[in-house]
Amino acid sequence: MSLKALDYESLNENVKNCQYAVRGELYLRASELQKEGKKIIFTNVGNPHALGQKPLTFPRQVVALCQAPFLLDNPNVGMIFPADAIARAKHYLSLTSGGLGAYSDSRGLPGVRKEVAEFIQRRDGYPSDPELIFLTDGASKGVMQILNCVIRDQKDGILVPVPQYPLYSATISLLGGTLVPYYLEETDNWGLDVNNLRQSVAQARSQGITVRAMVIINPGNPTGQCLSEANLREILKFCCDERLVLLGDEVYQQNIYQDERPFISSKKVLMDMGAPLSKEVQLISFHTVSKGYWGECGQRGGYFEMTNIPPRTVEEIYKVASIALSPNVSAQIFMGLMVSPPKPGDISYDQFVRESKGILESLRRRARIMTDGFNSCKNVVCNFTEGAMYSFPQIKLPSKAIQAAKQAGKVPDVFYCLKLLEATGISTVPGSGFGQKEGVFHLRTTILPAEEEMPEIMESFKKFNDEFMSQYADRFGYSRM
Ligand code: DCS
């Protein structure tokens, strides 16, 4: 009997081959255990509100009023909402063509794109054109739209850092392209060595791959490093020489936990380099409302900005975006608010600063508690989380543990993470889901659990790890660094 199109055997092979570990085996097991009544600490997804982070008050007030505009006609509205939130809600409603229930232009509301452009201009000190900014349902959709334009067939390669956030590997495999890995150096604080890039490109070319784009994640996920200006210059020069589009994933630009390397955007570095580079390198930069001190993951708001992309290509990207009609309109308003928060002198300013600073300072302390906690454990080494939302410790697994994993039919780090989950309820993602060098094992956890719960979580991790390491201790040494 012939197969029907949605019988498993006849599905698009790219769909079946695509892997996404952040919601993989560990997550599924954790959900099962939760159903059985076990307390699970979900540190597998960078989803701050799910771990108790409170929403910032001002943006929620504005969007609440936009969602329920009849409240604006209520004579008591001023008793519940501050005047600047009311004014802002009216402002955003005036930018729409029928409130939040109406589709917007498929690039997003022109008024919000203008606010994004003004933000970029303030941040970088260079002009930004709203016509080259598209609003998206989270950064993910933007990344997918752009990769869709870049990848023509399996001979097209995309340079992706390893370890990487699997949005990239999964989308490349879904679109039938080829991932060309470049390795980040763990012993150099997850630094990016341009010589590694050259080698990766040369090797891919020798296999007949046309390398067309390069992804950077700055600050890094899962690795947490912040790229220096000098490093970004090298990368841009490399992209210019090799004629690669640079995809700059900058969703964690607010999440910085050290002072030596503040966030600097790829766009600014490119513009600073001047002509001819600043006029030649094709760059797409991505941002989101899901991260930073906003953490509004469920709202699904993002944007991308295009630099040096020819107008005819922008038209084609617009056409493709139009197939989905419109990004979420309420999320566009979150984006507008993120890029133009309350200013000094506004009624809501002090509260906004207090709330956002509180979140960021706590994240900085949590980054430190986690790194120190991991480094105090046997056979665990961990670079400091300079930015983003994750800790990515290396677990030096004894060969006996690797043997036991093989016997259980598991990848060694999956085996370790499953045992950790069963023993402690801590749900992590094994390093193999992000890519890592052969024979080296990691796990990724977010730094998002509540600060007051952190010491207990680290203690329970340490206890588990000690027991695991003594259970599998052997004479044959550990997996290498
Ligand atoms: N880029 C990076 C580097 C990310 O880490 C994420 C989300 C995204 C893009 C997409 O975010 P939005 O679509 O929500 O804008 N990070 C996932 C993660 O690793 N854990 O949680 C989500």
Residues whose N, C-alpha, C, O or C-beta is under 5 A from the ligand:
A	BS01	DCS	N44 V45 G46 N47 D137 G138 A139 S140 Y165 I217 N221 D249 V251 T288 S290 C297 G301 G302
